[in-house]
Amino acid sequence: MKRIVITGAPGSGKTSLIDELKLKGYHCYEEVSRQLIQRMKISTSFKDLNFEDEVFKLRKNDFLDASKDLQFYDRSMIDNLAYLTKNKLEVSEKMDNDCKYHKYFTKVFILPPWNDIYETDNERVEDYEEAVQIHNYMIEAYTNYNYSLIEVPKTTVEERIDFILNRI
């Protein structure tokens, strides 16, 4: 079973890729934090431990729910660890162990910050500079858990999908 993670900075095009992969018939798990941000009425880029814990649980449920030979994830449990580190919050031993035990496909596709397409909205309140910082925390977190990061080039959605599919 291949659990393919598409990660990266906010506003780098992850959801556009997931949406297109779904149209092509692939099984995909969507980003879970947007709905939670709306429900909790969060309006800052800082997310507390309760928020990160809830997002982590939802992402873990998506991991455990997987039943196809191939599925794609808009972010993973590892992303939570990057955000916790960025916000100077403690990564619990349970989260650390879950990330060590529940392994995604070894190749993780990371989308770099892309100022030309970056937009803020009600749920994405980080400015571009903060998005760049988050990207760097993502690199550190995935590297710490021994994933091989593959940077997806800044090109069309279709070309990005071909790039990913040709590497799995």
MARTINU-634795 format. One record per residue (C-alpha): residue number from 0; z, y, x. Coordinates in Angstrom, 3 decimals. Each point is the difference from the previous one (the first is absolute). Layout:
i, up, north, east
NUM, Z, Y, X;
...
//
This chain:
i, up, north, east
0, 0.000, 0.000, 0.000;
1, -0.997, 3.382, 1.408;
2, 2.058, 3.005, -1.039;
3, -1.994, 2.971, 1.289;
4, 1.859, 3.293, 0.379;
5, -1.742, 3.355, -0.171;
6, 2.396, 2.659, 1.236;
7, 0.056, 3.428, 1.564;
8, 0.870, 3.587, -0.579;
9, 0.284, 1.446, -3.491;
10, -3.361, 1.238, -1.239;
11, -2.084, -2.044, 2.441;
12, -1.957, -1.907, -2.665;
13, 1.973, -3.234, -0.494;
14, -0.023, 0.068, -3.784;
15, -3.743, 0.726, -0.104;
16, -0.583, -3.150, 2.050;
17, 2.305, -2.092, -2.186;
18, -1.725, 1.283, -3.152;
19, -3.424, -0.923, 1.395;
20, 1.215, -3.420, 1.161;
21, 1.241, -0.675, -3.551;
22, -3.432, 0.948, -1.352;
23, -1.492, -2.552, 2.398;
24, 2.252, -2.687, -1.490;
25, 2.694, -0.223, 2.661;
26, 3.627, -0.457, -0.976;
27, 1.868, 3.179, 0.965;
28, 3.529, 1.318, -0.183;
29, 0.225, 3.716, -0.662;
30, 2.298, 2.556, 1.584;
31, 3.323, -0.261, -1.836;
32, 1.695, 3.213, 1.076;
33, -2.047, 2.450, -2.131;
34, 1.347, -1.373, -3.289;
35, 3.522, -0.025, 1.387;
36, -0.308, 3.605, 1.219;
37, -1.080, 0.995, -3.513;
38, 2.759, -1.976, -1.683;
39, 2.699, 1.362, 2.340;
40, -1.454, 3.535, -0.153;
41, -0.027, 0.359, 3.797;
42, -1.606, 3.216, 1.204;
43, 0.698, -0.024, 3.753;
44, -1.493, -1.975, 2.849;
45, 3.466, -1.309, 0.933;
46, 0.769, -3.231, -1.820;
47, 3.547, -1.354, 0.065;
48, 1.208, -3.524, 0.670;
49, 0.110, -0.898, -3.712;
50, -3.667, 0.901, -0.396;
51, -1.073, -1.908, 3.128;
52, 2.056, -3.014, -1.043;
53, -1.654, -0.089, -3.438;
54, -3.505, 0.361, 1.492;
55, 0.800, -2.736, 2.517;
56, 1.064, -2.369, -2.801;
57, -3.209, 0.683, -1.927;
58, -2.124, -0.621, 3.095;
59, 1.906, -3.193, 0.739;
60, -0.634, -1.154, -3.582;
61, -3.720, 0.662, 0.539;
62, 0.143, -2.067, 3.194;
63, 1.739, -2.887, -1.759;
64, -2.353, 0.235, -2.990;
65, -3.080, -0.685, 2.126;
66, -1.952, -3.012, -1.201;
67, -3.589, 0.518, 1.171;
68, -1.511, -0.997, 3.332;
69, -0.690, 3.666, 0.707;
70, 1.742, 3.098, -1.284;
71, 0.253, 3.629, 1.063;
72, 3.055, 2.241, 0.002;
73, 0.136, 3.800, -0.212;
74, 2.889, 0.209, 2.497;
75, 2.619, -2.656, 0.747;
76, 3.719, -0.476, 0.535;
77, -0.473, 1.180, 3.594;
78, -1.011, 3.452, -1.297;
79, 3.504, 0.382, -1.431;
80, 1.474, -0.543, 3.439;
81, -2.242, 2.736, 1.400;
82, 1.149, 2.434, -2.688;
83, 3.649, -0.939, 0.499;
84, -0.307, 0.632, 3.729;
85, -1.808, 3.301, -0.587;
86, 2.747, 1.137, -2.366;
87, 2.724, -1.153, 2.420;
88, 1.314, -2.585, -2.447;
89, 1.235, -3.421, 1.010;
90, -2.216, -3.052, -0.329;
91, 2.228, -2.670, -1.487;
92, 0.292, -3.408, 1.590;
93, -1.349, -1.485, -3.250;
94, -3.159, 2.145, 0.133;
95, -0.469, -0.809, 3.671;
96, 0.372, -3.732, -0.665;
97, -2.348, 0.140, -3.000;
98, -2.661, 1.669, 2.151;
99, 0.433, -2.628, 2.700;
100, -0.145, -2.904, -2.453;
101, -2.654, 1.186, -2.487;
102, -3.027, 0.484, 2.200;
103, -3.262, 1.612, -1.022;
104, -3.333, -0.725, 1.690;
105, 0.384, 0.837, 3.698;
106, -2.759, 2.621, -0.114;
107, 1.096, 3.133, -1.850;
108, -2.565, 2.648, -0.880;
109, 1.306, 3.485, 0.613;
110, -1.751, 3.087, -1.290;
111, 0.488, 3.037, 2.222;
112, 0.917, 3.424, -1.351;
113, -3.158, 1.723, -1.222;
114, 0.351, 3.710, -0.634;
115, -3.402, 0.270, -1.740;
116, 1.109, -2.231, -2.894;
117, 3.723, 0.768, 0.012;
118, 1.399, 1.412, -3.236;
119, 3.504, 0.477, -1.301;
120, 0.922, -0.747, -3.601;
121, 3.135, -0.523, -2.099;
122, 0.925, -3.193, 1.849;
123, -1.487, 0.772, 3.423;
124, 1.860, 3.124, 1.024;
125, -0.145, -0.439, 3.776;
126, -2.119, 2.539, 1.848;
127, -2.667, -1.242, 2.383;
128, 2.214, 0.363, 3.085;
129, 2.651, -2.201, -1.586;
130, -2.688, -2.545, -0.904;
131, -0.909, -0.170, 3.691;
132, 3.665, -0.623, 0.873;
133, 0.209, -2.768, -2.602;
134, -3.104, -1.610, 1.492;
135, 1.736, -0.151, 3.377;
136, 3.072, -1.620, -1.546;
137, -2.299, -2.571, -1.636;
138, -1.488, -0.893, 3.376;
139, 3.471, -0.443, 1.468;
140, 1.301, -2.119, -2.890;
141, -2.958, -2.386, -0.136;
142, -0.043, -0.328, 3.785;
143, 3.725, -0.849, -0.024;
144, -0.741, -2.899, -2.357;
145, -2.858, -1.274, 2.171;
146, -2.919, 0.881, -2.244;
147, -3.372, 0.796, 1.486;
148, -1.063, 3.403, -1.301;
149, -3.685, 0.603, -0.591;
150, -0.915, 3.626, -0.603;
151, -2.516, 0.380, -2.796;
152, -2.643, 2.636, 0.794;
153, -0.338, 3.195, -2.017;
154, -3.127, -0.760, -1.975;
155, -1.038, -0.842, -3.564;
156, 2.098, -2.287, -2.188;
157, -2.745, -2.632, 0.046;
158, -0.290, 0.072, 3.797;
159, 3.770, -0.190, 0.366;
160, 0.115, -3.055, -2.263;
161, -2.794, -1.682, 1.980;
162, 1.921, 0.788, 3.196;
163, 3.136, -1.705, -1.355;
164, -1.780, -3.002, -1.515;
165, -1.890, -0.623, 3.252;
166, 3.305, -0.242, 1.873;
167, 1.800, -2.486, -2.195;
//
